[in-house]
């Protein structure tokens, strides 16, 4: 079963902003949550300790916390710091997912641009000197990923002989 977001602790915490800490030792005695459906009905929550999750821009985007059906004493400062650490890790993961999505979208646009323009690109890993070609470069040279794994030398050899040394020097 699900709760609408408006009824979640996450919604309450995001509204509190980045860096927020919410401790509810006994929900029946806390005006903020006393009438909440998860307090007045199953699972009859009584305790909550949570912190907001923020993204790289400093916006509160979620929350992480612990709950119990029994009242509990306020967590120690060390326990709250552990929740904050988990929230920072969650924020970093959210940022990484967003960055991966942006990169994926950019790669799709690059592929589409290459196809439309009839050009391609290749790159070289500076540590391994491994050459990676775009789909369009494979098409231009009439080879496939399945049958040809280009080296740096292969990439340079496809250039005109008069240009190879300048390309090699520029890459190095």
Long-range contacts (C-beta under 8 A, 24 or more apart in sequence): 3-37, 3-38, 7-36, 7-37, 7-38, 9-48, 9-50, 9-63, 9-65, 9-67, 10-62, 10-63, 13-50, 13-51, 13-52, 13-60, 13-63, 13-65, 14-52, 14-60, 14-61, 14-62, 14-63, 16-52, 16-60, 17-52, 17-60, 18-52, 18-54, 18-58, 18-59, 18-60, 19-51, 19-52, 19-54, 20-51, 20-52, 20-60, 21-49, 21-50, 21-51, 21-80, 21-83, 21-84, 22-48, 22-49, 22-50, 22-51, 22-63, 22-65, 23-48, 23-49, 23-74, 23-75, 23-80, 24-48, 24-49, 25-71, 25-72, 25-73, 25-74, 26-71, 27-71, 28-71, 43-69, 44-69, 45-69, 46-70, 46-71, 46-72, 47-71, 47-72, 49-74, 49-75, 49-79, 49-80, 49-83, 50-83, 51-80, 51-83, 51-84, 51-86, 51-87, 52-87, 53-87, 53-90, 53-91, 53-94, 54-87, 54-91, 55-91, 55-94, 55-95, 55-98, 56-91, 56-95, 61-91, 61-94, 62-90, 62-94, 63-87, 64-90, 110-134, 111-135, 111-136, 122-150, 122-155, 124-152, 124-155, 124-171, 131-155
